[in-house]
Amino acid sequence: MKVTLFSQILKLVDRSLFERLVRKHQSDKHAKGCNTWTHFVSMLFLQMADMSSLRDISTGLRSATGNLSHLGLDRAPSKSALSYRNKHRSHHFFEELYFRLVHHMSSSNPRQRLYARRLKRQIFIMDSSIIPLCLSLFDWAKFRTKKGAIKLHAVLDYDSGLPNYAVLTDGKKHDVRVAKEQNFPTGSVVVVDRAYVDYAWLNVLDSTGVFFVTRLKKNALIEITQPYLTNKKHEHILSDQQITLMGFYASKRYGGKLRIVRVYDQINDKQLLLLTNNMFWTANTISELYKARWDIEVFFKQLKQLFRVKSFVGTSANAVRIQMWCAMIAMLLLKFMKKKAQHNWHLSNLISFLRLNLYTKINLWEWLDKPFFIKPNPPPNQFLFS
């Protein structure tokens, strides 16, 4: 029996894993008719179908009469039930579900991109993005005098293109404070923007055998101790030098050797001073590693443009976090499908096509591989007249 595309997408979520997490978090305690699976399906439907309110979610699921059993639901939840569960069911369940699914899907489809394969190291890209909120509705999310916001901090695995670590904080929390809470494996590479330049933290990375690539602060006092020869093949590499920090506090916090590579950014017509603790890579490798940081900018852009993370169906802190984690899960499922499909999908096209066909009963993987393939009609019956 054929089932809808949406039900086939839900089957990508391991139900045994899901039930283990339900028992661990006791999230079905006092469920009152809207259990955790029903809640999860509803919030995922919000993202997949681009619903704008709890009423739309309830009505949209109710319109699938006869198909709800394929979604694992007895009945569509009411608006009030969803509102109550968004407020009272802990967002930590959805957070852990995301990370378990990331681990499961990454291990089932491993890959190595160019620079990770060449360096034989894990590459992590870290950054954060502000999610603006209306302060009059979300009074718990005070960011500035008249603005509200939360901040999504993420560490992107360069191989998978998905965050293997993410945390939602208030908008005021500084990036470096979150970075200091993260542990990276020895021998890995961390690529960050200039906002993360804290010499004490960089020294911790260096002492634990972690390489970093970032940008030098504009007001940094340095002493050039050794110049390196630059490869004339790479005209964008202007200089390559070994340095030490000279400022009183900077030298106290990081007293070791550093290296700066001056790069010309042709797109933005400006020079970048890249800072690293690796003395052996080529200058072009360091340049390409920092260029890879664009991947996390693309991730944030896709999350904000393709999923419902700018307007929320609940105003409590818990409801906002549940919606954010379900958006991340939706993006994870879509990227997994995109990676597995033979057709070269753009993520924006994939989500658009899915939204038009969520309740269509066709084979998911056949459709993903050949979305525009039309089966030929059988030849019409021919009758002979004597």
C-alpha positions in Angstrom: 0.0 0.0 0.0 1.4 3.4 -0.9 1.6 6.0 1.8 2.2 9.7 1.8 5.6 11.4 1.4 5.3 12.9 4.8 4.8 9.5 6.5 7.8 8.2 4.6 9.9 11.1 5.8 8.8 10.3 9.4 10.1 6.8 8.9 13.7 8.3 8.7 13.3 8.9 12.5 14.2 5.7 14.3 11.1 5.0 16.5 13.1 2.7 18.9 15.5 5.6 19.5 12.6 8.0 19.9 10.9 5.8 22.5 14.1 5.4 24.5 14.4 9.1 24.7 10.7 9.4 25.7 11.4 7.0 28.6 14.7 8.8 29.5 13.0 12.3 29.7 9.6 10.9 30.9 8.1 13.2 28.3 4.9 11.2 28.1 4.1 11.7 31.8 0.7 13.3 32.1 0.5 13.5 28.3 -3.3 13.8 28.3 -3.9 12.7 24.8 -1.1 14.5 23.1 1.9 12.2 23.5 5.5 13.1 22.5 5.2 11.5 19.0 2.0 13.4 18.2 3.7 16.6 19.4 6.9 15.9 17.4 4.9 15.1 14.2 2.9 18.3 14.6 6.0 20.5 15.1 7.7 18.8 12.2 4.6 19.4 10.1 4.8 23.1 11.0 8.3 23.2 9.4 7.7 20.9 6.4 4.4 22.5 5.4 5.3 26.0 6.4 2.4 26.5 8.7 2.0 29.9 10.5 -0.1 29.0 13.6 -1.2 26.2 15.9 -4.6 26.3 14.3 -3.0 25.7 10.9 -1.1 22.7 12.2 -4.2 21.2 13.7 -6.4 21.8 10.6 -3.6 20.7 8.2 -3.2 17.4 10.0 -6.9 16.9 10.3 -7.2 17.3 6.6 -5.3 14.1 6.2 -8.3 12.0 7.2 -7.5 8.4 6.5 -3.8 9.0 6.5 -3.2 9.8 10.2 -2.5 6.1 11.0 0.4 6.2 8.6 1.8 9.1 10.6 1.5 7.1 13.8 -1.3 9.3 15.1 -4.7 8.4 16.4 -6.1 11.8 15.8 -5.0 15.3 15.0 -4.1 17.4 18.2 -6.2 20.4 19.0 -4.8 23.9 19.1 -5.0 24.1 22.9 -3.3 20.7 23.4 -0.4 21.8 21.2 -0.1 25.2 23.0 -0.1 23.4 26.4 2.6 20.9 25.3 4.8 23.6 23.8 4.8 25.4 27.1 5.2 22.4 29.4 7.0 19.5 27.6 10.8 20.1 28.0 12.7 21.3 24.9 15.6 19.1 26.1 13.9 16.1 24.6 13.9 17.7 21.1 17.5 18.9 21.6 18.8 15.4 22.4 16.7 13.9 19.6 18.4 16.2 17.1 21.9 15.2 18.2 21.1 11.5 18.3 19.7 11.8 14.7 22.8 13.7 13.6 25.1 10.9 14.9 22.9 8.2 13.4 22.7 9.8 9.9 26.3 10.9 9.8 27.5 7.4 10.6 25.2 5.9 8.0 26.5 8.2 5.2 30.2 9.1 5.9 32.1 11.3 3.5 35.3 13.4 3.5 35.6 16.7 1.7 38.7 17.9 0.0 40.6 19.6 2.8 39.5 17.2 5.5 40.8 14.4 3.3 44.0 16.1 2.4 44.8 17.1 6.0 43.4 13.9 7.5 41.8 15.9 10.3 38.4 16.8 11.5 37.5 20.4 10.6 35.0 22.3 12.8 33.5 25.7 11.9 32.0 27.7 14.7 29.8 30.8 14.6 26.6 32.2 16.0 23.5 33.9 14.6 20.9 36.2 16.2 17.2 35.2 16.0 15.3 38.5 16.5 12.1 38.5 18.7 9.5 41.0 19.5 10.2 42.2 23.0 6.6 43.0 23.8 5.7 39.3 23.2 8.9 37.6 24.3 9.7 39.7 27.4 12.0 36.9 28.7 14.4 37.4 25.7 15.6 40.9 26.4 18.6 41.7 24.1 18.7 45.5 23.9 16.6 48.3 25.3 13.8 47.9 22.8 14.8 44.6 21.1 14.5 40.9 22.0 16.5 38.0 20.6 17.9 34.6 21.2 21.2 33.4 19.8 22.0 30.1 18.1 25.6 29.0 18.6 26.7 26.2 16.3 29.7 24.1 15.6 29.5 22.8 12.0 31.2 19.5 11.0 32.8 20.4 7.7 32.3 16.8 6.4 28.6 16.5 7.0 27.7 20.2 6.7 25.5 20.0 9.8 26.1 21.1 13.4 27.3 18.4 15.7 27.0 20.9 18.5 24.5 23.7 18.9 23.1 25.6 21.8 20.4 28.3 22.1 21.2 31.2 24.5 19.9 34.6 25.2 21.0 37.2 22.7 23.5 38.8 25.1 25.7 35.8 25.6 29.1 36.3 24.1 30.4 33.9 21.5 33.7 33.2 23.3 31.8 32.1 26.5 30.0 29.4 24.6 33.2 28.4 22.8 35.0 27.8 26.1 32.4 25.3 27.0 33.2 23.2 23.9 35.9 20.5 23.8 37.5 19.6 20.5 39.5 16.4 19.8 43.3 16.5 19.7 44.6 17.1 16.1 41.3 18.7 14.9 41.1 22.1 13.2 38.8 24.9 14.5 37.9 27.7 12.1 36.3 30.8 13.6 35.8 34.5 12.9 37.5 37.4 14.6 34.7 37.6 17.3 36.2 34.4 18.8 39.7 35.8 19.3 40.4 35.4 23.0 44.1 34.7 23.5 43.5 32.7 26.7 41.1 30.4 24.9 43.4 30.1 21.8 46.2 29.1 24.2 44.0 26.3 25.6 43.3 25.0 22.1 47.0 25.1 21.3 47.9 23.3 24.6 45.4 20.5 23.9 46.8 19.9 20.4 44.0 21.6 18.5 44.8 23.8 15.4 42.9 27.0 14.8 42.5 29.4 11.9 40.9 32.8 12.5 41.6 36.5 11.8 44.0 38.8 13.7 42.4 41.7 15.6 43.0 45.1 14.1 44.5 46.6 17.3 46.9 43.6 17.9 50.5 44.5 18.7 52.8 41.9 17.1 56.5 41.3 16.4 57.5 39.5 13.2 60.1 36.9 14.1 60.5 35.0 10.8 59.2 35.6 7.2 58.2 32.6 5.0 58.5 32.4 1.3 55.2 32.7 -0.6 54.3 30.6 -3.6 54.0 32.7 -6.7 51.3 30.4 -8.1 48.9 31.9 -5.5 48.7 35.6 -6.3 46.1 36.2 -3.5 48.8 35.3 -0.9 50.5 38.6 -0.1 52.8 37.6 2.8 53.4 34.8 5.3 55.1 35.4 8.6 55.8 33.9 12.0 55.0 36.3 14.9 54.7 36.7 18.6 52.2 38.9 20.5 53.6 42.0 22.1 50.8 43.5 24.1 51.1 43.1 27.9 47.9 41.1 28.4 48.0 39.4 25.1 51.6 38.1 25.6 50.6 36.9 29.1 47.7 34.9 27.7 49.4 33.6 24.7 53.2 33.5 24.8 53.8 30.9 22.0 54.5 31.3 18.3 51.8 32.3 15.9 51.6 32.7 12.2 49.8 35.3 10.1 49.0 35.0 6.4 48.0 38.1 4.6 45.4 37.3 1.9 43.7 39.4 -0.7 39.9 38.9 -0.9 39.1 39.7 -4.5 35.3 39.4 -4.0 35.2 42.1 -1.2 38.3 43.9 -2.4 40.1 43.9 1.0 43.0 42.2 2.7 42.6 39.6 5.5 45.1 38.8 8.2 44.7 35.2 9.0 46.0 33.9 12.3 47.0 30.3 13.0 49.1 28.2 15.3 50.1 25.8 12.5 53.6 26.4 11.1 53.7 23.6 8.5 50.7 24.0 6.2 51.0 26.0 3.0 49.7 29.5 3.1 47.1 28.5 0.5 45.8 25.7 2.7 45.3 28.2 5.6 43.5 30.5 3.1 41.2 27.7 1.9 40.4 26.6 5.5 39.2 30.1 6.4 37.2 30.2 3.1 35.4 27.1 4.3 34.0 29.2 7.1 31.4 30.3 4.6 29.7 26.9 5.0 28.2 27.9 8.4 27.0 31.3 7.0 25.1 29.3 4.3 23.7 27.0 7.0 22.3 30.0 9.0 21.0 31.5 5.8 19.1 28.4 4.7 17.7 27.8 8.2 16.3 31.4 8.3 15.0 31.5 4.7 13.6 28.0 4.3 12.2 27.2 7.8 9.9 28.9 10.3 12.4 30.4 12.7 11.5 34.1 12.4 7.9 33.8 13.6 6.9 31.5 16.4 3.6 29.7 17.3 4.3 30.0 21.1 5.7 32.9 23.2 7.3 31.0 26.1 11.0 30.3 26.1 10.3 26.6 26.0 8.0 26.8 23.0 10.5 28.9 21.0 13.3 26.4 21.7 11.1 23.5 20.7 10.3 25.2 17.4 14.0 25.9 16.8 15.1 22.3 17.5 12.3 21.0 15.2 13.5 23.3 12.5 17.0 21.9 12.9 15.6 18.3 12.7 13.6 19.2 9.6 16.8 20.6 8.0 18.7 17.4 9.0 16.2 15.2 7.4 16.1 17.2 4.2 19.9 17.3 3.9 20.0 13.6 4.5 17.5 13.0 1.6 19.4 15.5 -0.6 22.6 13.6 0.0 21.1 10.2 -0.7 19.2 11.3 -3.9 20.6 10.7 -7.3 19.1 14.0 -8.6 21.2 17.1 -7.9 18.7 18.9 -5.7 19.0 22.5 -4.4 17.8 22.5 -0.9 15.3 25.4 -1.6 13.8 23.4 -4.5 13.6 20.2 -2.5 11.6 21.8 0.3 9.4 23.7 -2.1 8.5 20.5 -4.0 7.9 18.6 -0.8 5.5 21.2 0.6 3.4 20.8 -2.6 3.4 17.0 -2.3 3.4 16.1 1.4 0.2 14.1 1.1 0.9 12.7 -2.3 1.2 8.9 -2.3 4.3 8.1 -4.3 7.6 6.4 -3.5 9.9 8.9 -1.7 13.2 7.6 -3.0 12.0 7.0 -6.6 10.7 10.6 -6.6 13.9 12.0 -5.1 16.0 10.2 -7.7 13.8 11.1 -10.8 11.5 13.9 -9.8 10.6 14.8 -13.4 10.4 11.3 -14.8 7.0 10.6 -16.4 6.0 7.0 -16.9 4.8 6.4 -20.5 1.1 5.7 -20.8 0.3 2.1 -21.9 -0.8 1.8 -25.5 -4.6 2.2 -25.9 -6.5 -1.0 -26.6 -7.1 -1.5 -30.3 -10.4 -3.0 -31.6 -10.7 -4.7 -34.9 -13.9 -4.2 -36.9 -14.8 -6.6 -39.6 
